[in-house]
Amino acid sequence: MAKYLLLKHYRGAPAAVNDVPMDRWTPQEISAHIQYMNDFAARLEKSGEFVDGQALAPDGMWVRYDGEGRPPVTDGPFAETKDLIAGWMVIDVDSQERAVELAGELSAAPGAGGKPIHEWLEVRPFLAAHPTVTE
């Protein structure tokens, strides 16, 4: 089994077929979308392919270490993850083909008007082993 991260983006990916931003959806459309995601995760739990998944709040910030005795630095002049990533799901599947199959199904979650979004999802494999350093 191999683990894959399925990333849902707010922006940065090619436009979805049903490209209406979620902040313009009705409460019922949002509820239907969330229910689809929950049902999808429940089905993968039963098959043993679901590891974890979360929707992300739009709040957040970048933080970095700025040296001994100095406070951490926050934010900066770059695109922020809170503006780009809407949520994620980790799956554990037998093959990349299965990961792609599931991402395709997940991209059909309903959106505005109850129509499938057909959004682009980023599929990223976890490293199977830590890279070795050679000298």
N, C-alpha and C positions, 0 to 999 in steps of 0.2 A: 504494500500500500504506500502511496505517496501523498503528502499533504500539499494542498494548493490554497492560495489566498485569492478569493474573488472580491475585487474592489468595485464598489459603486461610487461613481464620481458625480459631483454636482456640475463641474465644468472640466474642460480639458480633453474630453474624449470627443470623437465625432458626434454630431447631433443624432439624437434618437429619432425614430420614426414619429412617435407621438411626443414631440419636444415641447411640452408645456411645463414650465417650472412648477415644482410642488407648491410653492407659495401661492399659486393661482388655482390650486385644486380645491374642490369642496371638501368639507369634513368627511362626507361619505366616500369620496374617491380616495382620500388618505387612508381611511379605515379599510377599504377594500385592498389597497396596496399592501398595507401592513399584514392583513390577514393572509394574503397570498404568500408573503415572505414567511410568516409563521407556519403555514401549512407545508410549504416547501421544506423548511427546516425539520418539521416533525416527521415528514416522510423520510428524510435522510437520516434522522435519528434511528428510525426503525430498520433501515438498511445498514446501519453502522457506518455511514459515510459522513455524518455531521460531526464536526469537532466543536465549533463555536461560531457565533456571529453576533454582531451588534450594529445598531444604528448609532451614528455619532451626532451629538448636539453641534450646532453651528458655532458655539463658543470654543475658545482655545487660543493658544499662543505658542510661539517658538521660544525656547529657552536654551541658553548655552552658558557654560562655565567661563568666567572672565578673569580667572587668576586668584591666587591665594589671598584671602581676606577681602575680596571684592564681591559685591552682590552679583547674582546671575543677571545676564543681559536678556531682555525679552524682545521679541518681534524684530522686524528689520525690513529692508526694502525688497521683499521677494514675495511671491505668491505663497499664501499660507494654506496648510493642509485643511484647515477648517473651511476654506473657500473651495476646496477641490474634492475632498473625500466625504461621501455621505454615509458610508457604512461598509461593512466587510463581513465575509463569511469564510471560515476555514473548513475545508472538506478533506477527507482522507479517502482516496479512491485508488483503484487498481491501475489506472493509466491516465495519460494526458488526454486521450480521446474521451474518456469518461468525464474528466474535469471540464472539457470544452462542451460536451453534451449538456452537463448540468448548468453551466454558465449560460448557454443558449436558452435553456428553459427558464432560468431565473430572469433573464432579460425581458421575458414576456409578461412580467408583472403588470397588472393594470395601472393605468394612470388617468389622465383627464378623460372624461367621458366614458370611463370604464374600459377604454381600448388599451390593448397591450402597448407598453412603452417601446419595446424593442430597443432598449438602451444598450450601449456598448459597456461591457464589463471587462475589467482588467483581470487576467488569469495569471497568477505568479506562483511558480513552484517554490516550496521551501528548499533550502539547501539540504541535500541528503547527507552531506558530510562537511565538516569544516575544511576550508582550503588549507593545504599545507604550505608552509613557507620554506623555500629552499635557499640555501646560502651559497 
